[in-house]
Amino acid sequence: EVAIYGGLILVSHGGGWVSAYGHAERIDVTRGQAVKAGQVLGAAGQSGFAETPKLHFELRKDRKPVDPLLYLPRG
């Protein structure tokens, strides 16, 4: 995964839920660090297999990717 997504940040939310952020150009958090809502985790970039700067977002339940639109609040 790291090679594909480059700079990869995984945030555990408990209960088997993890959010993943890939292609980070800069990572501002460390493994095991507690984070808060709204905290900057890093900066989007062009790492991994990205041909242009971007941010890959993924929501996982029990290690399996799920459609985030079914689980995140609308807004």
PQR file with spaces between the fields and no chain letter, atoms N, CA, C, O and H, PARSE charges and radii, in Angstrom:
ATOM       1  N    GLU     1       0.808   -1.196    0.000 -0.4000 1.5000
ATOM       2  CA   GLU     1       0.000    0.000    0.000 -0.0000 2.0000
ATOM       3  C    GLU     1       0.848    1.256    0.000  0.5500 1.7000
ATOM       4  O    GLU     1       0.541    2.213   -0.711 -0.5500 1.4000
ATOM       5  N    VAL     2       1.901    1.263    0.782 -0.4000 1.5000
ATOM       6  CA   VAL     2       2.708    2.473    0.883 -0.0000 2.0000
ATOM       7  C    VAL     2       3.242    2.876   -0.480  0.5500 1.7000
ATOM       8  O    VAL     2       3.239    4.062   -0.809 -0.5500 1.4000
ATOM       9  H    VAL     2       2.151    0.486    1.360  0.4000 1.0000
ATOM      10  N    ALA     3       3.700    1.922   -1.282 -0.4000 1.5000
ATOM      11  CA   ALA     3       4.231    2.264   -2.597 -0.0000 2.0000
ATOM      12  C    ALA     3       3.141    2.840   -3.493  0.5500 1.7000
ATOM      13  O    ALA     3       3.389    3.784   -4.243 -0.5500 1.4000
ATOM      14  H    ALA     3       3.702    0.959   -1.015  0.4000 1.0000
ATOM      15  N    ILE     4       1.939    2.279   -3.421 -0.4000 1.5000
ATOM      16  CA   ILE     4       0.839    2.751   -4.257 -0.0000 2.0000
ATOM      17  C    ILE     4       0.387    4.139   -3.827  0.5500 1.7000
ATOM      18  O    ILE     4       0.234    5.033   -4.659 -0.5500 1.4000
ATOM      19  H    ILE     4       1.737    1.512   -2.812  0.4000 1.0000
ATOM      20  N    TYR     5       0.174    4.317   -2.524 -0.4000 1.5000
ATOM      21  CA   TYR     5      -0.381    5.563   -2.007 -0.0000 2.0000
ATOM      22  C    TYR     5       0.670    6.550   -1.538  0.5500 1.7000
ATOM      23  O    TYR     5       0.325    7.651   -1.110 -0.5500 1.4000
ATOM      24  H    TYR     5       0.299    3.590   -1.848  0.4000 1.0000
ATOM      25  N    GLY     6       1.939    6.186   -1.605 -0.4000 1.5000
ATOM      26  CA   GLY     6       2.991    7.087   -1.154 -0.0000 2.0000
ATOM      27  C    GLY     6       2.879    7.330    0.330  0.5500 1.7000
ATOM      28  O    GLY     6       2.774    6.385    1.112 -0.5500 1.4000
ATOM      29  H    GLY     6       2.218    5.291   -1.952  0.4000 1.0000
ATOM      30  N    GLY     7       2.901    8.597    0.728 -0.4000 1.5000
ATOM      31  CA   GLY     7       2.731    8.929    2.137 -0.0000 2.0000
ATOM      32  C    GLY     7       1.331    8.541    2.578  0.5500 1.7000
ATOM      33  O    GLY     7       0.359    9.162    2.150 -0.5500 1.4000
ATOM      34  H    GLY     7       2.986    9.364    0.092  0.4000 1.0000
ATOM      35  N    LEU     8       1.207    7.528    3.425 -0.4000 1.5000
ATOM      36  CA   LEU     8      -0.089    7.005    3.840 -0.0000 2.0000
ATOM      37  C    LEU     8      -0.296    7.241    5.331  0.5500 1.7000
ATOM      38  O    LEU     8       0.557    6.902    6.150 -0.5500 1.4000
ATOM      39  H    LEU     8       1.997    7.023    3.773  0.4000 1.0000
ATOM      40  N    ILE     9      -1.447    7.828    5.671 -0.4000 1.5000
ATOM      41  CA   ILE     9      -1.809    8.074    7.060 -0.0000 2.0000
ATOM      42  C    ILE     9      -3.055    7.246    7.354  0.5500 1.7000
ATOM      43  O    ILE     9      -4.054    7.346    6.642 -0.5500 1.4000
ATOM      44  H    ILE     9      -2.141    8.103    5.006  0.4000 1.0000
ATOM      45  N    LEU    10      -2.993    6.431    8.400 -0.4000 1.5000
ATOM      46  CA   LEU    10      -4.134    5.630    8.830 -0.0000 2.0000
ATOM      47  C    LEU    10      -4.565    6.114   10.202  0.5500 1.7000
ATOM      48  O    LEU    10      -3.741    6.231   11.109 -0.5500 1.4000
ATOM      49  H    LEU    10      -2.181    6.350    8.978  0.4000 1.0000
ATOM      50  N    VAL    11      -5.855    6.398   10.360 -0.4000 1.5000
ATOM      51  CA   VAL    11      -6.390    6.854   11.640 -0.0000 2.0000
ATOM      52  C    VAL    11      -7.404    5.829   12.125  0.5500 1.7000
ATOM      53  O    VAL    11      -8.403    5.571   11.453 -0.5500 1.4000
ATOM      54  H    VAL    11      -6.525    6.304    9.623  0.4000 1.0000
ATOM      55  N    SER    12      -7.148    5.247   13.287 -0.4000 1.5000
ATOM      56  CA   SER    12      -8.066    4.284   13.887 -0.0000 2.0000
ATOM      57  C    SER    12      -9.111    5.038   14.699  0.5500 1.7000
ATOM      58  O    SER    12      -8.780    5.875   15.539 -0.5500 1.4000
ATOM      59  H    SER    12      -6.337    5.457   13.832  0.4000 1.0000
ATOM      60  N    HIS    13     -10.389    4.726   14.433 -0.4000 1.5000
ATOM      61  CA   HIS    13     -11.493    5.383   15.122 -0.0000 2.0000
ATOM      62  C    HIS    13     -12.158    4.449   16.136  0.5500 1.7000
ATOM      63  O    HIS    13     -13.148    4.819   16.767 -0.5500 1.4000
ATOM      64  H    HIS    13     -10.658    4.046   13.751  0.4000 1.0000
ATOM      65  N    GLY    14     -11.613    3.239   16.291 -0.4000 1.5000
ATOM      66  CA   GLY    14     -12.187    2.255   17.207 -0.0000 2.0000
ATOM      67  C    GLY    14     -13.304    1.472   16.536  0.5500 1.7000
ATOM      68  O    GLY    14     -13.844    1.896   15.514 -0.5500 1.4000
ATOM      69  H    GLY    14     -10.809    2.938   15.778  0.4000 1.0000
ATOM      70  N    GLY    15     -13.642    0.342   17.107 -0.4000 1.5000
ATOM      71  CA   GLY    15     -14.724   -0.479   16.584 -0.0000 2.0000
ATOM      72  C    GLY    15     -14.459   -1.045   15.202  0.5500 1.7000
ATOM      73  O    GLY    15     -15.402   -1.386   14.487 -0.5500 1.4000
ATOM      74  H    GLY    15     -13.203   -0.003   17.937  0.4000 1.0000
ATOM      75  N    GLY    16     -13.189   -1.152   14.808 -0.4000 1.5000
ATOM      76  CA   GLY    16     -12.846   -1.669   13.490 -0.0000 2.0000
ATOM      77  C    GLY    16     -12.858   -0.630   12.378  0.5500 1.7000
ATOM      78  O    GLY    16     -12.625   -0.973   11.219 -0.5500 1.4000
ATOM      79  H    GLY    16     -12.424   -0.875   15.389  0.4000 1.0000
ATOM      80  N    TRP    17     -13.125    0.639   12.703 -0.4000 1.5000
ATOM      81  CA   TRP    17     -13.170    1.709   11.703 -0.0000 2.0000
ATOM      82  C    TRP    17     -11.808    2.387   11.567  0.5500 1.7000
ATOM      83  O    TRP    17     -11.177    2.737   12.564 -0.5500 1.4000
ATOM      84  H    TRP    17     -13.315    0.918   13.644  0.4000 1.0000
ATOM      85  N    VAL    18     -11.365    2.567   10.330 -0.4000 1.5000
ATOM      86  CA   VAL    18     -10.103    3.243   10.019 -0.0000 2.0000
ATOM      87  C    VAL    18     -10.335    4.156    8.825  0.5500 1.7000
ATOM      88  O    VAL    18     -10.976    3.764    7.850 -0.5500 1.4000
ATOM      89  H    VAL    18     -11.878    2.283    9.520  0.4000 1.0000
ATOM      90  N    SER    19      -9.811    5.373    8.904 -0.4000 1.5000
ATOM      91  CA   SER    19      -9.803    6.235    7.724 -0.0000 2.0000
ATOM      92  C    SER    19      -8.371    6.277    7.196  0.5500 1.7000
ATOM      93  O    SER    19      -7.412    6.330    7.966 -0.5500 1.4000
ATOM      94  H    SER    19      -9.290    5.692    9.696  0.4000 1.0000
ATOM      95  N    ALA    20      -8.244    6.251    5.870 -0.4000 1.5000
ATOM      96  CA   ALA    20      -6.933    6.227    5.219 -0.0000 2.0000
ATOM      97  C    ALA    20      -6.805    7.442    4.313  0.5500 1.7000
ATOM      98  O    ALA    20      -7.745    7.813    3.610 -0.5500 1.4000
ATOM      99  H    ALA    20      -9.023    6.208    5.245  0.4000 1.0000
ATOM     100  N    TYR    21      -5.627    8.055    4.342 -0.4000 1.5000
ATOM     101  CA   TYR    21      -5.339    9.236    3.535 -0.0000 2.0000
ATOM     102  C    TYR    21      -4.026    8.979    2.809  0.5500 1.7000
ATOM     103  O    TYR    21      -2.981    8.835    3.443 -0.5500 1.4000
ATOM     104  H    TYR    21      -4.864    7.753    4.913  0.4000 1.0000
ATOM     105  N    GLY    22      -4.076    8.921    1.483 -0.4000 1.5000
ATOM     106  CA   GLY    22      -2.885    8.571    0.719 -0.0000 2.0000
ATOM     107  C    GLY    22      -2.368    9.690   -0.159  0.5500 1.7000
ATOM     108  O    GLY    22      -3.057   10.684   -0.390 -0.5500 1.4000
ATOM     109  H    GLY    22      -4.924    9.038    0.968  0.4000 1.0000
ATOM     110  N    HIS    23      -1.152    9.522   -0.646 -0.4000 1.5000
ATOM     111  CA   HIS    23      -0.413   10.438   -1.515 -0.0000 2.0000
ATOM     112  C    HIS    23       0.064   11.680   -0.769  0.5500 1.7000
ATOM     113  O    HIS    23       0.311   12.718   -1.383 -0.5500 1.4000
ATOM     114  H    HIS    23      -0.593    8.715   -0.459  0.4000 1.0000
ATOM     115  N    ALA    24       0.195   11.575    0.567 -0.4000 1.5000
ATOM     116  CA   ALA    24       0.629   12.731    1.358 -0.0000 2.0000
ATOM     117  C    ALA    24       2.043   13.149    0.966  0.5500 1.7000
ATOM     118  O    ALA    24       2.950   12.323    0.865 -0.5500 1.4000
ATOM     119  H    ALA    24      -0.006   10.732    1.066  0.4000 1.0000
ATOM     120  N    GLU    25       2.202   14.422    0.753 -0.4000 1.5000
ATOM     121  CA   GLU    25       3.518   15.001    0.482 -0.0000 2.0000
ATOM     122  C    GLU    25       4.272   15.224    1.786  0.5500 1.7000
ATOM     123  O    GLU    25       5.499   15.144    1.849 -0.5500 1.4000
ATOM     124  H    GLU    25       1.465   15.093    0.835  0.4000 1.0000
ATOM     125  N    ARG    26       3.479   15.509    2.835 -0.4000 1.5000
ATOM     126  CA   ARG    26       4.055   15.759    4.161 -0.0000 2.0000
ATOM     127  C    ARG    26       3.146   15.090    5.190  0.5500 1.7000
ATOM     128  O    ARG    26       1.922   15.153    5.072 -0.5500 1.4000
ATOM     129  H    ARG    26       2.483   15.574    2.783  0.4000 1.0000
ATOM     130  N    ILE    27       3.735   14.455    6.190 -0.4000 1.5000
ATOM     131  CA   ILE    27       2.980   13.821    7.267 -0.0000 2.0000
ATOM     132  C    ILE    27       3.348   14.511    8.571  0.5500 1.7000
ATOM     133  O    ILE    27       4.518   14.556    8.951 -0.5500 1.4000
ATOM     134  H    ILE    27       4.729   14.404    6.286  0.4000 1.0000
ATOM     135  N    ASP    28       2.331   15.053    9.260 -0.4000 1.5000
ATOM     136  CA   ASP    28       2.552   15.836   10.472 -0.0000 2.0000
ATOM     137  C    ASP    28       2.225   15.082   11.762  0.5500 1.7000
ATOM     138  O    ASP    28       2.252   15.672   12.843 -0.5500 1.4000
ATOM     139  H    ASP    28       1.381   15.016    8.952  0.4000 1.0000
ATOM     140  N    VAL    29       1.919   13.790   11.662 -0.4000 1.5000
ATOM     141  CA   VAL    29       1.601   12.987   12.837 -0.0000 2.0000
ATOM     142  C    VAL    29       2.529   11.784   12.879  0.5500 1.7000
ATOM     143  O    VAL    29       3.174   11.451   11.885 -0.5500 1.4000
ATOM     144  H    VAL    29       1.898   13.311   10.785  0.4000 1.0000
ATOM     145  N    THR    30       2.594   11.133   14.037 -0.4000 1.5000
ATOM     146  CA   THR    30       3.446    9.958   14.178 -0.0000 2.0000
ATOM     147  C    THR    30       2.601    8.753   14.573  0.5500 1.7000
ATOM     148  O    THR    30       1.500    8.903   15.103 -0.5500 1.4000
ATOM     149  H    THR    30       2.071   11.404   14.845  0.4000 1.0000
ATOM     150  N    ARG    31       3.113    7.582   14.318 -0.4000 1.5000
ATOM     151  CA   ARG    31       2.413    6.336   14.651 -0.0000 2.0000
ATOM     152  C    ARG    31       2.056    6.315   16.133  0.5500 1.7000
ATOM     153  O    ARG    31       2.899    6.578   16.991 -0.5500 1.4000
ATOM     154  H    ARG    31       4.008    7.460   13.887  0.4000 1.0000
ATOM     155  N    GLY    32       0.794    5.997   16.420 -0.4000 1.5000
ATOM     156  CA   GLY    32       0.333    5.907   17.801 -0.0000 2.0000
ATOM     157  C    GLY    32      -0.115    7.215   18.419  0.5500 1.7000
ATOM     158  O    GLY    32      -0.646    7.224   19.529 -0.5500 1.4000
ATOM     159  H    GLY    32       0.110    5.783   15.723  0.4000 1.0000
ATOM     160  N    GLN    33       0.089    8.313   17.722 -0.4000 1.5000
ATOM     161  CA   GLN    33      -0.289    9.623   18.245 -0.0000 2.0000
ATOM     162  C    GLN    33      -1.812    9.775   18.249  0.5500 1.7000
ATOM     163  O    GLN    33      -2.472    9.426   17.271 -0.5500 1.4000
ATOM     164  H    GLN    33       0.521    8.305   16.820  0.4000 1.0000
ATOM     165  N    ALA    34      -2.367   10.291   19.340 -0.4000 1.5000
ATOM     166  CA   ALA    34      -3.799   10.619   19.384 -0.0000 2.0000
ATOM     167  C    ALA    34      -4.029   11.892   18.584  0.5500 1.7000
ATOM     168  O    ALA    34      -3.251   12.841   18.679 -0.5500 1.4000
ATOM     169  H    ALA    34      -1.830   10.575   20.135  0.4000 1.0000
ATOM     170  N    VAL    35      -5.102   11.911   17.795 -0.4000 1.5000
ATOM     171  CA   VAL    35      -5.441   13.094   17.004 -0.0000 2.0000
ATOM     172  C    VAL    35      -6.864   13.521   17.343  0.5500 1.7000
ATOM     173  O    VAL    35      -7.660   12.739   17.861 -0.5500 1.4000
ATOM     174  H    VAL    35      -5.735   11.140   17.719  0.4000 1.0000
ATOM     175  N    LYS    36      -7.164   14.785   17.039 -0.4000 1.5000
ATOM     176  CA   LYS    36      -8.481   15.352   17.325 -0.0000 2.0000
ATOM     177  C    LYS    36      -9.147   15.786   16.026  0.5500 1.7000
ATOM     178  O    LYS    36      -8.476   16.054   15.030 -0.5500 1.4000
ATOM     179  H    LYS    36      -6.517   15.421   16.618  0.4000 1.0000
ATOM     180  N    ALA    37     -10.462   15.851   16.051 -0.4000 1.5000
ATOM     181  CA   ALA    37     -11.215   16.329   14.884 -0.0000 2.0000
ATOM     182  C    ALA    37     -10.706   17.703   14.483  0.5500 1.7000
ATOM     183  O    ALA    37     -10.534   18.578   15.331 -0.5500 1.4000
ATOM     184  H    ALA    37     -11.007   15.633   16.860  0.4000 1.0000
ATOM     185  N    GLY    38     -10.466   17.893   13.198 -0.4000 1.5000
ATOM     186  CA   GLY    38      -9.996   19.173   12.681 -0.0000 2.0000
ATOM     187  C    GLY    38      -8.488   19.344   12.683  0.5500 1.7000
ATOM     188  O    GLY    38      -7.980   20.313   12.119 -0.5500 1.4000
ATOM     189  H    GLY    38     -10.605   17.183   12.509  0.4000 1.0000
ATOM     190  N    GLN    39      -7.765   18.433   13.300 -0.4000 1.5000
ATOM     191  CA   GLN    39      -6.307   18.523   13.348 -0.0000 2.0000
ATOM     192  C    GLN    39      -5.719   18.239   11.974  0.5500 1.7000
ATOM     193  O    GLN    39      -6.189   17.347   11.267 -0.5500 1.4000
ATOM     194  H    GLN    39      -8.178   17.646   13.758  0.4000 1.0000
ATOM     195  N    VAL    40      -4.699   18.988   11.597 -0.4000 1.5000
ATOM     196  CA   VAL    40      -4.000   18.758   10.328 -0.0000 2.0000
ATOM     197  C    VAL    40      -3.123   17.516   10.478  0.5500 1.7000
ATOM     198  O    VAL    40      -2.292   17.435   11.383 -0.5500 1.4000
ATOM     199  H    VAL    40      -4.318   19.712   12.171  0.4000 1.0000
ATOM     200  N    LEU    41      -3.318   16.554    9.584 -0.4000 1.5000
ATOM     201  CA   LEU    41      -2.537   15.316    9.608 -0.0000 2.0000
ATOM     202  C    LEU    41      -1.318   15.404    8.702  0.5500 1.7000
ATOM     203  O    LEU    41      -0.311   14.738    8.944 -0.5500 1.4000
ATOM     204  H    LEU    41      -3.993   16.620    8.849  0.4000 1.0000
ATOM     205  N    GLY    42      -1.405   16.219    7.666 -0.4000 1.5000
ATOM     206  CA   GLY    42      -0.320   16.357    6.695 -0.0000 2.0000
ATOM     207  C    GLY    42      -0.793   17.195    5.532  0.5500 1.7000
ATOM     208  O    GLY    42      -1.756   17.953    5.648 -0.5500 1.4000
ATOM     209  H    GLY    42      -2.223   16.760    7.470  0.4000 1.0000
ATOM     210  N    ALA    43      -0.109   17.057    4.407 -0.4000 1.5000
ATOM     211  CA   ALA    43      -0.458   17.821    3.207 -0.0000 2.0000
ATOM     212  C    ALA    43      -0.586   16.882    2.020  0.5500 1.7000
ATOM     213  O    ALA    43       0.228   15.976    1.838 -0.5500 1.4000
ATOM     214  H    ALA    43       0.673   16.442    4.313  0.4000 1.0000
ATOM     215  N    ALA    44      -1.615   17.108    1.216 -0.4000 1.5000
ATOM     216  CA   ALA    44      -1.806   16.317    0.002 -0.0000 2.0000
ATOM     217  C    ALA    44      -0.607   16.518   -0.914  0.5500 1.7000
ATOM     218  O    ALA    44       0.064   17.549   -0.864 -0.5500 1.4000
ATOM     219  H    ALA    44      -2.276   17.844    1.364  0.4000 1.0000
ATOM     220  N    GLY    45      -0.350   15.523   -1.747 -0.4000 1.5000
ATOM     221  CA   GLY    45       0.811   15.649   -2.614 -0.0000 2.0000
ATOM     222  C    GLY    45       0.742   14.752   -3.829  0.5500 1.7000
ATOM     223  O    GLY    45      -0.333   14.412   -4.321 -0.5500 1.4000
ATOM     224  H    GLY    45      -0.895   14.686   -1.788  0.4000 1.0000
ATOM     225  N    GLN    46       1.908   14.382   -4.294 -0.4000 1.5000
ATOM     226  CA   GLN    46       2.056   13.611   -5.521 -0.0000 2.0000
ATOM     227  C    GLN    46       2.955   12.408   -5.263  0.5500 1.7000
ATOM     228  O    GLN    46       3.766   12.049   -6.117 -0.5500 1.4000
ATOM     229  H    GLN    46       2.782   14.658   -3.894  0.4000 1.0000
ATOM     230  N    SER    47       2.819   11.780   -4.093 -0.4000 1.5000
ATOM     231  CA   SER    47       3.670   10.645   -3.771 -0.0000 2.0000
ATOM     232  C    SER    47       3.031    9.340   -4.230  0.5500 1.7000
ATOM     233  O    SER    47       1.864    9.314   -4.620 -0.5500 1.4000
ATOM     234  H    SER    47       2.160   12.071   -3.400  0.4000 1.0000
ATOM     235  N    GLY    48       3.791    8.278   -4.183 -0.4000 1.5000
ATOM     236  CA   GLY    48       3.281    6.982   -4.642 -0.0000 2.0000
ATOM     237  C    GLY    48       3.075    6.975   -6.142  0.5500 1.7000
ATOM     238  O    GLY    48       3.892    7.519   -6.886 -0.5500 1.4000
ATOM     239  H    GLY    48       4.739    8.299   -3.866  0.4000 1.0000
ATOM     240  N    PHE    49       1.982    6.357   -6.596 -0.4000 1.5000
ATOM     241  CA   PHE    49       1.706    6.253   -8.031 -0.0000 2.0000
ATOM     242  C    PHE    49       0.898    7.433   -8.556  0.5500 1.7000
ATOM     243  O    PHE    49       0.364    7.352   -9.662 -0.5500 1.4000
ATOM     244  H    PHE    49       1.319    5.915   -5.992  0.4000 1.0000
ATOM     245  N    ALA    50       0.790    8.526   -7.807 -0.4000 1.5000
ATOM     246  CA   ALA    50       0.022    9.697   -8.239 -0.0000 2.0000
ATOM     247  C    ALA    50       0.775   10.442   -9.336  0.5500 1.7000
ATOM     248  O    ALA    50       1.970   10.710   -9.207 -0.5500 1.4000
ATOM     249  H    ALA    50       1.224    8.592   -6.909  0.4000 1.0000
ATOM     250  N    GLU    51       0.075   10.773  -10.405 -0.4000 1.5000
ATOM     251  CA   GLU    51       0.675   11.540  -11.501 -0.0000 2.0000
ATOM     252  C    GLU    51       0.472   13.035  -11.322  0.5500 1.7000
ATOM     253  O    GLU    51       1.176   13.839  -11.933 -0.5500 1.4000
ATOM     254  H    GLU    51      -0.896   10.556  -10.509  0.4000 1.0000
ATOM     255  N    THR    52      -0.493   13.410  -10.483 -0.4000 1.5000
ATOM     256  CA   THR    52      -0.753   14.812  -10.156 -0.0000 2.0000
ATOM     257  C    THR    52      -1.008   14.888   -8.645  0.5500 1.7000
ATOM     258  O    THR    52      -1.336   13.874   -8.029 -0.5500 1.4000
ATOM     259  H    THR    52      -1.065   12.756   -9.987  0.4000 1.0000
ATOM     260  N    PRO    53      -0.863   16.067   -8.045 -0.5600 1.5000
ATOM     261  CA   PRO    53      -1.143   16.193   -6.618  0.2800 2.0000
ATOM     262  C    PRO    53      -2.597   15.824   -6.318  0.5500 1.7000
ATOM     263  O    PRO    53      -3.510   16.254   -7.023 -0.5500 1.4000
ATOM     264  N    LYS    54      -2.805   15.034   -5.276 -0.4000 1.5000
ATOM     265  CA   LYS    54      -4.151   14.597   -4.914 -0.0000 2.0000
ATOM     266  C    LYS    54      -4.157   14.054   -3.501  0.5500 1.7000
ATOM     267  O    LYS    54      -3.109   13.895   -2.874 -0.5500 1.4000
ATOM     268  H    LYS    54      -2.063   14.685   -4.703  0.4000 1.0000
ATOM     269  N    LEU    55      -5.349   13.773   -3.012 -0.4000 1.5000
ATOM     270  CA   LEU    55      -5.518   13.106   -1.734 -0.0000 2.0000
ATOM     271  C    LEU    55      -6.428   11.914   -1.960  0.5500 1.7000
ATOM     272  O    LEU    55      -7.544   12.066   -2.457 -0.5500 1.4000
ATOM     273  H    LEU    55      -6.200   13.902   -3.522  0.4000 1.0000
ATOM     274  N    HIS    56      -5.961   10.739   -1.601 -0.4000 1.5000
ATOM     275  CA   HIS    56      -6.788    9.533   -1.655 -0.0000 2.0000
ATOM     276  C    HIS    56      -7.410    9.376   -0.283  0.5500 1.7000
ATOM     277  O    HIS    56      -6.691    9.316    0.714 -0.5500 1.4000
ATOM     278  H    HIS    56      -5.054   10.616   -1.198  0.4000 1.0000
ATOM     279  N    PHE    57      -8.759    9.307   -0.209 -0.4000 1.5000
ATOM     280  CA   PHE    57      -9.457    9.087    1.052 -0.0000 2.0000
ATOM     281  C    PHE    57     -10.175    7.751    0.972  0.5500 1.7000
ATOM     282  O    PHE    57     -10.798    7.414   -0.035 -0.5500 1.4000
ATOM     283  H    PHE    57      -9.343    9.356   -1.020  0.4000 1.0000
ATOM     284  N    GLU    58     -10.071    7.010    2.045 -0.4000 1.5000
ATOM     285  CA   GLU    58     -10.724    5.703    2.085 -0.0000 2.0000
ATOM     286  C    GLU    58     -11.224    5.467    3.508  0.5500 1.7000
ATOM     287  O    GLU    58     -10.566    5.833    4.482 -0.5500 1.4000
ATOM     288  H    GLU    58      -9.565    7.283    2.863  0.4000 1.0000
ATOM     289  N    LEU    59     -12.391    4.852    3.608 -0.4000 1.5000
ATOM     290  CA   LEU    59     -12.936    4.458    4.897 -0.0000 2.0000
ATOM     291  C    LEU    59     -12.980    2.938    4.918  0.5500 1.7000
ATOM     292  O    LEU    59     -13.452    2.308    3.972 -0.5500 1.4000
ATOM     293  H    LEU    59     -12.925    4.554    2.817  0.4000 1.0000
ATOM     294  N    ARG    60     -12.484    2.353    6.005 -0.4000 1.5000
ATOM     295  CA   ARG    60     -12.421    0.891    6.112 -0.0000 2.0000
ATOM     296  C    ARG    60     -13.137    0.424    7.381  0.5500 1.7000
ATOM     297  O    ARG    60     -13.049    1.060    8.431 -0.5500 1.4000
ATOM     298  H    ARG    60     -12.100    2.864    6.774  0.4000 1.0000
ATOM     299  N    LYS    61     -13.833   -0.680    7.263 -0.4000 1.5000
ATOM     300  CA   LYS    61     -14.462   -1.337    8.412 -0.0000 2.0000
ATOM     301  C    LYS    61     -13.909   -2.741    8.459  0.5500 1.7000
ATOM     302  O    LYS    61     -14.055   -3.501    7.501 -0.5500 1.4000
ATOM     303  H    LYS    61     -13.904   -1.197    6.410  0.4000 1.0000
ATOM     304  N    ASP    62     -13.270   -3.097    9.573 -0.4000 1.5000
ATOM     305  CA   ASP    62     -12.640   -4.410    9.727 -0.0000 2.0000
ATOM     306  C    ASP    62     -11.708   -4.714    8.548  0.5500 1.7000
ATOM     307  O    ASP    62     -11.723   -5.807    7.982 -0.5500 1.4000
ATOM     308  H    ASP    62     -13.152   -2.479   10.351  0.4000 1.0000
ATOM     309  N    ARG    63     -10.902   -3.711    8.202 -0.4000 1.5000
ATOM     310  CA   ARG    63      -9.862   -3.797    7.160 -0.0000 2.0000
ATOM     311  C    ARG    63     -10.384   -3.841    5.728  0.5500 1.7000
ATOM     312  O    ARG    63      -9.590   -3.977    4.798 -0.5500 1.4000
ATOM     313  H    ARG    63     -10.890   -2.823    8.662  0.4000 1.0000
ATOM     314  N    LYS    64     -11.690   -3.732    5.526 -0.4000 1.5000
ATOM     315  CA   LYS    64     -12.256   -3.773    4.175 -0.0000 2.0000
ATOM     316  C    LYS    64     -12.757   -2.383    3.794  0.5500 1.7000
ATOM     317  O    LYS    64     -13.481   -1.758    4.568 -0.5500 1.4000
ATOM     318  H    LYS    64     -12.336   -3.622    6.282  0.4000 1.0000
ATOM     319  N    PRO    65     -12.378   -1.886    2.604 -0.5600 1.5000
ATOM     320  CA   PRO    65     -12.877   -0.581    2.161  0.2800 2.0000
ATOM     321  C    PRO    65     -14.401   -0.604    2.017  0.5500 1.7000
ATOM     322  O    PRO    65     -14.979   -1.572    1.522 -0.5500 1.4000
ATOM     323  N    VAL    66     -15.038    0.484    2.462 -0.4000 1.5000
ATOM     324  CA   VAL    66     -16.484    0.639    2.327 -0.0000 2.0000
ATOM     325  C    VAL    66     -16.774    1.986    1.658  0.5500 1.7000
ATOM     326  O    VAL    66     -15.917    2.870    1.632 -0.5500 1.4000
ATOM     327  H    VAL    66     -14.568    1.270    2.865  0.4000 1.0000
ATOM     328  N    ASP    67     -17.973    2.133    1.125 -0.4000 1.5000
ATOM     329  CA   ASP    67     -18.377    3.393    0.508 -0.0000 2.0000
ATOM     330  C    ASP    67     -18.590    4.424    1.609  0.5500 1.7000
ATOM     331  O    ASP    67     -19.518    4.279    2.405 -0.5500 1.4000
ATOM     332  H    ASP    67     -18.669    1.415    1.147  0.4000 1.0000
ATOM     333  N    PRO    68     -17.752    5.467    1.678 -0.5600 1.5000
ATOM     334  CA   PRO    68     -17.872    6.434    2.771  0.2800 2.0000
ATOM     335  C    PRO    68     -19.202    7.187    2.741  0.5500 1.7000
ATOM     336  O    PRO    68     -19.669    7.642    3.785 -0.5500 1.4000
ATOM     337  N    LEU    69     -19.814    7.324    1.576 -0.4000 1.5000
ATOM     338  CA   LEU    69     -21.082    8.049    1.492 -0.0000 2.0000
ATOM     339  C    LEU    69     -22.192    7.357    2.274  0.5500 1.7000
ATOM     340  O    LEU    69     -23.175    7.996    2.647 -0.5500 1.4000
ATOM     341  H    LEU    69     -19.435    6.954    0.728  0.4000 1.0000
ATOM     342  N    LEU    70     -22.047    6.063    2.524 -0.4000 1.5000
ATOM     343  CA   LEU    70     -23.046    5.328    3.276 -0.0000 2.0000
ATOM     344  C    LEU    70     -22.875    5.493    4.784  0.5500 1.7000
ATOM     345  O    LEU    70     -23.784    5.167    5.548 -0.5500 1.4000
ATOM     346  H    LEU    70     -21.248    5.544    2.220  0.4000 1.0000
ATOM     347  N    TYR    71     -21.713    5.999    5.222 -0.4000 1.5000
ATOM     348  CA   TYR    71     -21.404    6.031    6.650 -0.0000 2.0000
ATOM     349  C    TYR    71     -21.105    7.404    7.217  0.5500 1.7000
ATOM     350  O    TYR    71     -21.277    7.621    8.417 -0.5500 1.4000
ATOM     351  H    TYR    71     -20.975    6.264    4.601  0.4000 1.0000
ATOM     352  N    LEU    72     -20.664    8.334    6.392 -0.4000 1.5000
ATOM     353  CA   LEU    72     -20.310    9.661    6.895 -0.0000 2.0000
ATOM     354  C    LEU    72     -21.526   10.576    6.860  0.5500 1.7000
ATOM     355  O    LEU    72     -22.391   10.418    5.998 -0.5500 1.4000
ATOM     356  H    LEU    72     -20.524    8.159    5.417  0.4000 1.0000
ATOM     357  N    PRO    73     -21.604   11.529    7.784 -0.5600 1.5000
ATOM     358  CA   PRO    73     -22.749   12.453    7.788  0.2800 2.0000
ATOM     359  C    PRO    73     -22.767   13.314    6.535  0.5500 1.7000
ATOM     360  O    PRO    73     -21.724   13.700    6.010 -0.5500 1.4000
ATOM     361  N    ARG    74     -23.954   13.598    6.078 -0.4000 1.5000
ATOM     362  CA   ARG    74     -24.087   14.496    4.904 -0.0000 2.0000
ATOM     363  C    ARG    74     -23.924   15.924    5.398  0.5500 1.7000
ATOM     364  O    ARG    74     -24.298   16.262    6.521 -0.5500 1.4000
ATOM     365  H    ARG    74     -24.802   13.284    6.505  0.4000 1.0000
ATOM     366  N    GLY    75     -23.352   16.755    4.526 -0.4000 1.5000
ATOM     367  CA   GLY    75     -23.199   18.134    4.970 -0.0000 2.0000
ATOM     368  C    GLY    75     -22.559   19.005    4.040  0.5500 1.7000
ATOM     369  O    GLY    75     -22.384   20.190    4.324 -0.5500 1.4000
ATOM     370  H    GLY    75     -23.048   16.480    3.614  0.4000 1.0000
